[in-house]
Amino acid sequence: MLDTDDIGSNNSSNAHIEDLIATRISRRNLLTGAAALAAAGLVPGALLSSAPAAANSSRVRKLRFEAVPTSTADTFVVPKGYRTQVIAPWGTPLIAGAPAFAEDASNTAADQALQVGFNHDGLHYFPLKPFGNTRGLLVMNHEYTDASQIYTAAQGSTITNDAAGREKVAKALAGHGVSVIAIHRNRSGSWEVVTDPRNRRVTGTTPMAFSGPVTMSHPLMQSTITPQPRGTLNNCAHGVTPWGTYLACEENWNGYFGTAEASWTATALEQRYGITRAGFGYNWHVAEPRFDLNVNRNELNHFGWVVEIDPAKPESTPVKRSALGRIKHEGATCTERNGRVVVYSGDDENGDYLYKFVSSAPWRRLRAQGRSPLDHGTLYVARFDADGTGAWLPLVHGQGPLTTANNWVDQADVLIRTRLAADAVGATKLHRPEWVAVHPKTGDVYVTLTNGSGNNAAVNSGRDPNPYGHIVRFSESETDDTSFQWDIFIVAGDPQYDSVNVPADQPVFGSPDGLWIDDRGIVWIQTDISNSSQNRADRGYDRIGNNQMLAADPESGEIKRFLTGPRGCEITGVIMTPDRRTMFVNVQHPGESTTFWNNQFGAPTVANPATVSSWPFGGGKRPRPATVVITRIDGGEIGR
């Protein structure tokens, strides 16, 4: 099975963090099991009696729930004393006139555009005052669609160059994007989707605008088929601005493009972004010229951006903020430093980079002047050094190698070719940088590096090729945008395969992906083990089970597994109501083709989509991505 995120396109000679981590851990004596976590202020479940952990023994433990075990069951498991409810599954009617979900997947493209999209990913809860703990807007991304799930058995999954093929592409496009969903807690205590004028779908065909240095007049942006930009695709994680807008991030957008033209060849720029004739096998180009590389080559440059959406204004046009660069944006985590907005974003591909954008002035001042803080500022890329320091390297036309003499035309050119610019300045290659979270008390920044597995086959060769991933933590000065200090927060894995780095009593987990830190400082870690590795001994994942979410408290040194998901899924996206008594978590692609389960039950197809899973409604029904509401039975705070 293809793990598209593991296919790197970075052929530069830049340093790789894999080598730096080996040096860093060795020099800091972090290769001694539990000391690895203790040195980072983190130790497993029950505090260890070792000397490093003893320093934490007097601290108050925040994680008072009973940890759940790993699971391979087709269910969603939470700790004792907690309960769950499913809301807003794929196909839920959202817009006025939307039809009900059709269990046989016979809803049309027009239907899907009025319903909740497919494959829930990053999400945020915007409380509606004065009842923010019981009423709000749930805004979520829909990363991609699965042909075995969204089409009927009669339709099949093949894309053909006819009306039927165009309808299939249209339905897939309608399943992508973002949903803005009004929800409330009713008198019985259950949450439900409600009719609201703010309910909205942003899809793969929604009109868009560009803002910042890159405009549609640029030679690499011009298109006769789409003279104005349309749609957003492969939205993974997200961000929330200090002024209350939502940032949707375009990740694996390169896979939607292809061509049947044998003479087509990729330019150096296209190669650096992983553009190929075959794409990821969606074959949209067969029916829709918009995605044909030989017909509409510049269309792909309309993607790879951060999209700003105002959930309070359903009539507003989403804006692609070009100053944040064009990469495979996993997310766009916002924080505020000295009044300026700072945005962190990982480029989720094996061997790519971590970026930071800093506004040129305090965001309130810029907005008072009618200017977007996301249009005016500096984009940086990270260089990690072996001594635990690092530098943010500016991607600014005219600075360093990014000069006209080196064929960099202007700032727009730098941003369209962000990856090549980052190569040129000497950024550090990373193991799939994904979600970023900022600690609300310390200001420390945490980054999940999911794994650097390549084809993920060697599990007994130490940290090479790093099939399990890790989380990096760094700190920055309030007054210096260009430097930081970094270390390893936690090394993921299974001590059965890596007893050197992973403590015997650490909760086993791999491929950390989703990440959120609540206002108490609890770090919520979500996993995305690929479907080609889940539960497989030859990949070192046989004891880890289905994807899961853990809670870690750096202050007390605890880490516990909080939940596990159904078969074939990814656990992604987490947020709580302001009173911390309701948590929302997304379950993406339950029942997706998964090697381990396919070998037992057969791969899902349009004729039988439920071979791997029938979550959330069971009974052999079609699996559906959905949001899970988690509460404590006694009404208390989540995680305490």
Secondary structure in CASP SS format (residue, H / E / C, confidence):
PFRMAT SS
TARGET T0000
AUTHOR 0000-0000-0000
METHOD secondary structure of the structure
MODEL  1
M C 1.00
L C 1.00
D C 1.00
T H 1.00
D H 1.00
D H 1.00
I C 1.00
G C 1.00
S C 1.00
N C 1.00
N C 1.00
S C 1.00
S C 1.00
N C 1.00
A C 1.00
H E 1.00
I H 1.00
E H 1.00
D H 1.00
L H 1.00
I H 1.00
A H 1.00
T H 1.00
R H 1.00
I H 1.00
S H 1.00
R H 1.00
R C 1.00
N C 1.00
L C 1.00
L C 1.00
T C 1.00
G C 1.00
A H 1.00
A H 1.00
A H 1.00
L H 1.00
A H 1.00
A H 1.00
A C 1.00
G C 1.00
L C 1.00
V C 1.00
P C 1.00
G C 1.00
A C 1.00
L C 1.00
L C 1.00
S C 1.00
S C 1.00
A H 1.00
P H 1.00
A H 1.00
A H 1.00
A C 1.00
N C 1.00
S C 1.00
S C 1.00
R C 1.00
V C 1.00
R C 1.00
K C 1.00
L C 1.00
R C 1.00
F C 1.00
E C 1.00
A C 1.00
V C 1.00
P C 1.00
T C 1.00
S C 1.00
T C 1.00
A C 1.00
D C 1.00
T C 1.00
F C 1.00
V E 1.00
V C 1.00
P C 1.00
K C 1.00
G C 1.00
Y E 1.00
R E 1.00
T E 1.00
Q E 1.00
V E 1.00
I E 1.00
A C 1.00
P C 1.00
W C 1.00
G C 1.00
T C 1.00
P E 1.00
L C 1.00
I C 1.00
A C 1.00
G C 1.00
A C 1.00
P C 1.00
A C 1.00
F C 1.00
A C 1.00
E C 1.00
D C 1.00
A C 1.00
S C 1.00
N C 1.00
T C 1.00
A H 1.00
A H 1.00
D H 1.00
Q H 1.00
A C 1.00
L C 1.00
Q E 1.00
V C 1.00
G C 1.00
F C 1.00
N C 1.00
H E 1.00
D E 1.00
G E 1.00
L E 1.00
H E 1.00
Y E 1.00
F E 1.00
P E 1.00
L C 1.00
K C 1.00
P C 1.00
F C 1.00
G C 1.00
N C 1.00
T C 1.00
R E 1.00
G E 1.00
L E 1.00
L E 1.00
V E 1.00
M E 1.00
N E 1.00
H E 1.00
E C 1.00
Y C 1.00
T C 1.00
D C 1.00
A H 1.00
S H 1.00
Q H 1.00
I H 1.00
Y C 1.00
T C 1.00
A C 1.00
A C 1.00
Q C 1.00
G C 1.00
S C 1.00
T C 1.00
I C 1.00
T C 1.00
N C 1.00
D C 1.00
A H 1.00
A H 1.00
G H 1.00
R H 1.00
E H 1.00
K H 1.00
V H 1.00
A H 1.00
K H 1.00
A H 1.00
L H 1.00
A H 1.00
G H 1.00
H C 1.00
G E 1.00
V E 1.00
S E 1.00
V E 1.00
I E 1.00
A E 1.00
I E 1.00
H E 1.00
R E 1.00
N C 1.00
R C 1.00
S C 1.00
G C 1.00
S C 1.00
W E 1.00
E E 1.00
V E 1.00
V C 1.00
T C 1.00
D C 1.00
P C 1.00
R C 1.00
N C 1.00
R E 1.00
R E 1.00
V E 1.00
T C 1.00
G C 1.00
T C 1.00
T C 1.00
P E 1.00
M C 1.00
A E 1.00
F E 1.00
S E 1.00
G C 1.00
P C 1.00
V C 1.00
T C 1.00
M C 1.00
S C 1.00
H C 1.00
P C 1.00
L C 1.00
M C 1.00
Q C 1.00
S C 1.00
T C 1.00
I C 1.00
T C 1.00
P C 1.00
Q C 1.00
P C 1.00
R E 1.00
G C 1.00
T C 1.00
L C 1.00
N C 1.00
N E 1.00
C E 1.00
A E 1.00
H E 1.00
G E 1.00
V E 1.00
T C 1.00
P C 1.00
W C 1.00
G C 1.00
T C 1.00
Y E 1.00
L E 1.00
A E 1.00
C E 1.00
E E 1.00
E C 1.00
N C 1.00
W H 1.00
N H 1.00
G H 1.00
Y H 1.00
F C 1.00
G E 1.00
T C 1.00
A C 1.00
E C 1.00
A C 1.00
S C 1.00
W C 1.00
T C 1.00
A C 1.00
T C 1.00
A H 1.00
L H 1.00
E H 1.00
Q H 1.00
R H 1.00
Y C 1.00
G C 1.00
I C 1.00
T C 1.00
R C 1.00
A C 1.00
G C 1.00
F C 1.00
G C 1.00
Y C 1.00
N C 1.00
W H 1.00
H H 1.00
V H 1.00
A C 1.00
E C 1.00
P H 1.00
R H 1.00
F H 1.00
D E 1.00
L C 1.00
N C 1.00
V C 1.00
N C 1.00
R H 1.00
N H 1.00
E H 1.00
L H 1.00
N H 1.00
H H 1.00
F C 1.00
G C 1.00
W C 1.00
V E 1.00
V E 1.00
E E 1.00
I E 1.00
D C 1.00
P C 1.00
A C 1.00
K C 1.00
P C 1.00
E C 1.00
S C 1.00
T C 1.00
P C 1.00
V E 1.00
K E 1.00
R E 1.00
S H 1.00
A H 1.00
L H 1.00
G C 1.00
R C 1.00
I C 1.00
K C 1.00
H E 1.00
E C 1.00
G C 1.00
A C 1.00
T E 1.00
C E 1.00
T E 1.00
E E 1.00
R E 1.00
N C 1.00
G C 1.00
R E 1.00
V E 1.00
V E 1.00
V E 1.00
Y E 1.00
S E 1.00
G E 1.00
D E 1.00
D C 1.00
E C 1.00
N E 1.00
G C 1.00
D C 1.00
Y C 1.00
L E 1.00
Y E 1.00
K E 1.00
F E 1.00
V E 1.00
S E 1.00
S C 1.00
A C 1.00
P C 1.00
W H 1.00
R H 1.00
R H 1.00
L H 1.00
R H 1.00
A H 1.00
Q C 1.00
G C 1.00
R C 1.00
S C 1.00
P C 1.00
L C 1.00
D C 1.00
H C 1.00
G E 1.00
T E 1.00
L E 1.00
Y E 1.00
V E 1.00
A E 1.00
R E 1.00
F E 1.00
D C 1.00
A C 1.00
D C 1.00
G C 1.00
T E 1.00
G E 1.00
A E 1.00
W E 1.00
L E 1.00
P E 1.00
L C 1.00
V C 1.00
H C 1.00
G C 1.00
Q C 1.00
G C 1.00
P C 1.00
L C 1.00
T C 1.00
T H 1.00
A H 1.00
N H 1.00
N C 1.00
W C 1.00
V C 1.00
D C 1.00
Q H 1.00
A H 1.00
D H 1.00
V H 1.00
L H 1.00
I H 1.00
R C 1.00
T H 1.00
R H 1.00
L H 1.00
A H 1.00
A H 1.00
D H 1.00
A H 1.00
V H 1.00
G C 1.00
A C 1.00
T C 1.00
K E 1.00
L C 1.00
H E 1.00
R C 1.00
P E 1.00
E E 1.00
W E 1.00
V E 1.00
A E 1.00
V E 1.00
H C 1.00
P C 1.00
K C 1.00
T C 1.00
G C 1.00
D C 1.00
V E 1.00
Y E 1.00
V E 1.00
T E 1.00
L E 1.00
T C 1.00
N C 1.00
G C 1.00
S C 1.00
G C 1.00
N C 1.00
N C 1.00
A C 1.00
A C 1.00
V C 1.00
N C 1.00
S C 1.00
G C 1.00
R C 1.00
D C 1.00
P C 1.00
N C 1.00
P C 1.00
Y C 1.00
G C 1.00
H E 1.00
I E 1.00
V E 1.00
R E 1.00
F E 1.00
S E 1.00
E E 1.00
S C 1.00
E C 1.00
T C 1.00
D C 1.00
D C 1.00
T C 1.00
S E 1.00
F E 1.00
Q E 1.00
W E 1.00
D E 1.00
I E 1.00
F E 1.00
I E 1.00
V E 1.00
A C 1.00
G E 1.00
D C 1.00
P C 1.00
Q C 1.00
Y C 1.00
D C 1.00
S C 1.00
V C 1.00
N C 1.00
V C 1.00
P C 1.00
A C 1.00
D C 1.00
Q C 1.00
P C 1.00
V C 1.00
F E 1.00
G C 1.00
S C 1.00
P E 1.00
D E 1.00
G E 1.00
L E 1.00
W E 1.00
I E 1.00
D C 1.00
D C 1.00
R C 1.00
G C 1.00
I C 1.00
V E 1.00
W E 1.00
I E 1.00
Q E 1.00
T E 1.00
D C 1.00
I C 1.00
S C 1.00
N C 1.00
S C 1.00
S C 1.00
Q C 1.00
N C 1.00
R C 1.00
A H 1.00
D H 1.00
R H 1.00
G C 1.00
Y C 1.00
D C 1.00
R C 1.00
I C 1.00
G C 1.00
N C 1.00
N C 1.00
Q E 1.00
M E 1.00
L E 1.00
A E 1.00
A E 1.00
D E 1.00
P C 1.00
E C 1.00
S C 1.00
G C 1.00
E E 1.00
I E 1.00
K E 1.00
R E 1.00
F E 1.00
L E 1.00
T E 1.00
G C 1.00
P C 1.00
R C 1.00
G C 1.00
C C 1.00
E E 1.00
I E 1.00
T E 1.00
G E 1.00
V E 1.00
I E 1.00
M E 1.00
T C 1.00
P C 1.00
D C 1.00
R C 1.00
R C 1.00
T C 1.00
M E 1.00
F E 1.00
V E 1.00
N E 1.00
V E 1.00
Q E 1.00
H C 1.00
P C 1.00
G C 1.00
E C 1.00
S C 1.00
T C 1.00
T H 1.00
F H 1.00
W H 1.00
N H 1.00
N H 1.00
Q H 1.00
F H 1.00
G C 1.00
A C 1.00
P C 1.00
T C 1.00
V C 1.00
A C 1.00
N C 1.00
P C 1.00
A C 1.00
T C 1.00
V C 1.00
S C 1.00
S C 1.00
W C 1.00
P C 1.00
F C 1.00
G C 1.00
G C 1.00
G C 1.00
K C 1.00
R C 1.00
P C 1.00
R C 1.00
P C 1.00
A E 1.00
T E 1.00
V E 1.00
V E 1.00
I E 1.00
T E 1.00
R E 1.00
I C 1.00
D C 1.00
G C 1.00
G C 1.00
E C 1.00
I C 1.00
G C 1.00
R C 1.00
END
